[in-house]
Amino acid sequence: RNPRPSLMAMRMHLTRALRTVGSVGARPAASLHPFVGSRNFCAPSNEKVPIVFVDGDGTEIPVNATVGRSLLEVAHENDIELEGACDGSLACSTCHVILEKDVFDQLPAPSDDELDMLDLAFGLEDTSRLGCQIKVSPKLAGMRARLPEGSNNMMS
């Protein structure tokens, strides 16, 4: 059996979830999609850890990242140009980052869906991951995430 949810199952779930958005006690949008981000779930906290983004020309951008946020969210909160065309729904590769080997090895293995999207990424390397799938944790303090020099935006 194919472990991926069918397109119809995803559509039905999202339709049901979107109907509840306006209701009392509605879940936040990030938790509405059970097929995205569940493997690396870590609720945001007040704790912050230092990380460094390195842009395409080598400029280092140090930030204090909130534990539980994705690297994509941290980049957007700090005006770092990491696109994320699909808003972190694992439907593109525009939040592609390149990690140092020791950081890459600490993380859980990427899902099949993430690997499928990484196949479309510009400048793919052995330690490439999607920023939307990497949740900041205390063990990632001091990490460096290098941004590739470009991206393949299949969403536009």
Salt bridges, closest charged atoms under 4 A:
GLU60 OE2 - ARG144 NH1 2.65
GLU77 OE2 - ARG69 NE 2.99
GLU100 OE2 - ARG144 NE 3.34
ASP105 OD1 - LYS101 NZ 3.03
ASP113 OD1 - ARG4 NE 3.16
GLU114 OE2 - ARG129 NE 2.81
ASP116 OD2 - ARG4 NH2 1.77
GLU125 OE1 - ARG146 NH2 2.93
